[in-house]
């Protein structure tokens, strides 16, 4: 009684985790750049 259908599609999961990681890294990079530009321009609101 072997089941040939896996319960998890690992290739699809790895791709989705990779895309999610890239989005998180991009958001962190944008946040850091906004924080750095905010420190330079303290006179502007």
Backbone as numpy.savetxt, mean C-alpha at the origin, in Angstrom:
# Nx Ny Nz CAx CAy CAz Cx Cy Cz
-9.50 -39.82 -1.47 -10.33 -38.61 -1.47 -9.47 -37.35 -1.47
-8.77 -37.12 -2.54 -7.95 -35.91 -2.63 -8.75 -34.82 -3.34
-8.69 -33.63 -2.78 -9.35 -32.49 -3.44 -8.31 -31.73 -4.23
-8.52 -31.62 -5.51 -7.55 -30.93 -6.35 -7.76 -29.42 -6.35
-8.92 -28.97 -5.87 -9.17 -27.53 -5.83 -8.64 -26.95 -4.52
-7.67 -26.06 -4.60 -7.15 -25.47 -3.36 -8.17 -24.51 -2.75
-8.10 -24.37 -1.43 -9.02 -23.47 -0.75 -8.63 -22.01 -0.95
-7.35 -21.77 -1.25 -6.86 -20.40 -1.42 -6.16 -20.30 -2.76
-6.49 -19.27 -3.51 -5.78 -19.01 -4.77 -4.59 -18.11 -4.45
-3.43 -18.72 -4.26 -2.27 -17.98 -3.76 -1.78 -16.95 -4.76
-1.81 -17.25 -6.04 -1.30 -16.28 -7.02 -2.14 -15.00 -7.00
-3.46 -15.14 -6.94 -4.32 -13.97 -6.87 -4.12 -13.24 -5.55
-3.97 -13.95 -4.46 -3.77 -13.32 -3.16 -2.46 -12.56 -3.10
-1.40 -13.13 -3.67 -0.10 -12.45 -3.65 -0.17 -11.18 -4.47
-0.85 -11.21 -5.61 -0.97 -10.01 -6.44 -1.74 -8.94 -5.70
-2.84 -9.32 -5.03 -3.64 -8.32 -4.33 -2.88 -7.74 -3.14
-2.12 -8.57 -2.42 -1.31 -8.07 -1.31 -0.23 -7.12 -1.84
0.37 -7.44 -2.99 1.38 -6.57 -3.57 0.81 -5.22 -3.97
-0.37 -5.23 -4.57 -1.00 -3.96 -4.96 -1.35 -3.15 -3.72
-1.88 -3.81 -2.69 -2.21 -3.12 -1.45 -0.97 -2.52 -0.81
0.15 -3.26 -0.82 1.40 -2.74 -0.26 1.89 -1.53 -1.03
1.78 -1.56 -2.37 2.20 -0.41 -3.16 1.35 0.81 -2.86
0.03 0.62 -2.68 -0.85 1.75 -2.36 -0.49 2.32 -0.99
-0.23 1.47 -0.02 0.13 1.95 1.32 1.44 2.71 1.28
2.43 2.19 0.55 3.72 2.87 0.44 3.55 4.22 -0.24
2.71 4.30 -1.28 2.48 5.57 -1.96 1.81 6.57 -1.02
0.82 6.13 -0.23 0.17 7.03 0.70 1.13 7.53 1.77
2.00 6.66 2.27 2.99 7.08 3.26 3.96 8.09 2.65
4.36 7.88 1.40 5.28 8.81 0.75 4.62 10.18 0.57
3.34 10.20 0.20 2.63 11.47 0.06 2.51 12.16 1.41
2.20 11.41 2.45 2.07 11.99 3.79 3.39 12.58 4.27
4.50 11.87 4.05 5.81 12.38 4.47 6.16 13.62 3.69
5.87 13.64 2.39 6.20 14.83 1.60 5.35 16.02 2.03
4.09 15.79 2.38 3.26 16.89 2.86 3.76 17.40 4.21
4.19 16.51 5.08 4.73 16.94 6.37 6.01 17.74 6.18
6.87 17.32 5.28 8.11 18.05 5.04 7.84 19.42 4.42
6.89 19.50 3.51 6.60 20.80 2.90 5.90 21.71 3.90
5.16 21.15 4.83 4.49 21.95 5.85 5.50 22.57 6.80
6.58 21.87 7.08 7.60 22.43 7.96 8.35 23.58 7.29
8.52 23.50 5.98 9.24 24.56 5.27 8.37 25.83 5.19
7.10 25.68 4.93 6.21 26.84 4.74 5.32 27.01 5.97
5.91 27.44 7.09 5.09 27.61 8.29 4.27 28.90 8.21
4.66 29.85 7.36 3.92 31.11 7.27 2.59 30.95 6.58
2.48 29.97 5.70 1.22 29.76 4.97 0.27 28.90 5.77
-1.02 29.18 5.63 -2.00 28.37 6.34 -2.81 27.57 5.32
